[in-house]
Amino acid sequence: MPDLVAFILFLVPLAYSPGPGNLFFAATGARFGVRGVVPALIGYHAATWGVTAAIGFGFLTLFTEAPALMGALQVAGAVYVLWLSMKFLRAGALSDDAEAKRATWGDGAILLLLNPKAYVIMALLYAQFLPAGEAQWANVLWIASVFTLNNLGAFLLWAWAGDQMGRAFRSERSAKVLNSGFAVLLAGVALWLLKGVAFTAS
C-alpha cells in the first residue's frame, strides 16, 4: 500500500485550495447551512470514488491522455461553473429564501464529472503512488477511497466556513452581497478553466 502520511501530505494542498468544488460547497453552505449541502456532497463524492477507481483501472485513460477530450471537458466544466455563478448572482436571502432550490446529489455528481482539475489530479495520484508489482486492484481501491475521504473532509470544512459566513449575512442586502461575492469567485474559476483550454491549444 502507498505510504499514508506521504499520500495525505500530497493531497492536502490540492484538496483544500480554492477550486470549483470548494467554492460551490462554501456558497451552498452559506445559503442553506451544512445540512443543506449533504445531498450534493453525496453525489460529488460517489462520483469522485467511481471516477478515481475507473481511472486507476484504465477505463478513463482516454480522458487524461487525449488533449482534445480534455479541452472539451474544460469548456463544459467552465460553462457549468459559470452557470452556477449566475445562479448565486441572482439569489436573494440565504436560508430564508423559500423558493430557493437546494443542490441535489445530481448537481454534485455533475460538478465532479465536469471538473478537469479532478481528472488530472486523479491520474497524477496513480503516477506517483501506485506501487509496481503489487496487487493493483487493492491499491487502486485504497487510493480511490483515501482520496475521496480526504476530499470529503475538505469540502465539509469549506461548507462549514460558508455556513458561518451565512450566519453573519442574514439581511436581504448583506445576503445579496455574499451571494454576489461567491458568484464572482465562481466566475473567476470558470475563466481560469477557459484560460487552460487556450493555453493547451496554443
C-alpha positions, 0 to 999 in steps of 0.5 A, a space after each residue: 500500500 502507498 505510504 499514508 502520511 506521504 499520500 495525505 501530505 500530497 493531497 492536502 494542498 490540492 484538496 483544500 485550495 480554492 477550486 470549483 468544488 470548494 467554492 460551490 460547497 462554501 456558497 451552498 453552505 452559506 445559503 442553506 447551512 451544512 445540512 443543506 449541502 449533504 445531498 450534493 456532497 453525496 453525489 460529488 463524492 460517489 462520483 469522485 470514488 467511481 471516477 478515481 477507481 475507473 481511472 486507476 483501472 484504465 477505463 478513463 485513460 482516454 480522458 487524461 491522455 487525449 488533449 482534445 477530450 480534455 479541452 472539451 471537458 474544460 469548456 463544459 466544466 467552465 460553462 457549468 461553473 459559470 452557470 452556477 455563478 449566475 445562479 448565486 448572482 441572482 439569489 436573494 436571502 440565504 436560508 430564508 429564501 423559500 423558493 430557493 432550490 437546494 443542490 441535489 446529489 445530481 448537481 454534485 455528481 455533475 460538478 465532479 464529472 465536469 471538473 478537469 482539475 479532478 481528472 488530472 489530479 486523479 491520474 497524477 495520484 496513480 503516477 506517483 503512488 501506485 506501487 509496481 508489482 503489487 496487487 493493483 486492484 487493492 491499491 487502486 481501491 485504497 487510493 480511490 477511497 483515501 482520496 475521496 475521504 480526504 476530499 470529503 473532509 475538505 469540502 465539509 470544512 469549506 461548507 462549514 466556513 460558508 455556513 458561518 459566513 451565512 450566519 453573519 449575512 442574514 439581511 436581504 442586502 448583506 445576503 445579496 452581497 455574499 451571494 454576489 461575492 461567491 458568484 464572482 469567485 465562481 466566475 473567476 474559476 470558470 475563466 481560469 478553466 477557459 484560460 487552460 483550454 487556450 493555453 493547451 491549444 496554443 
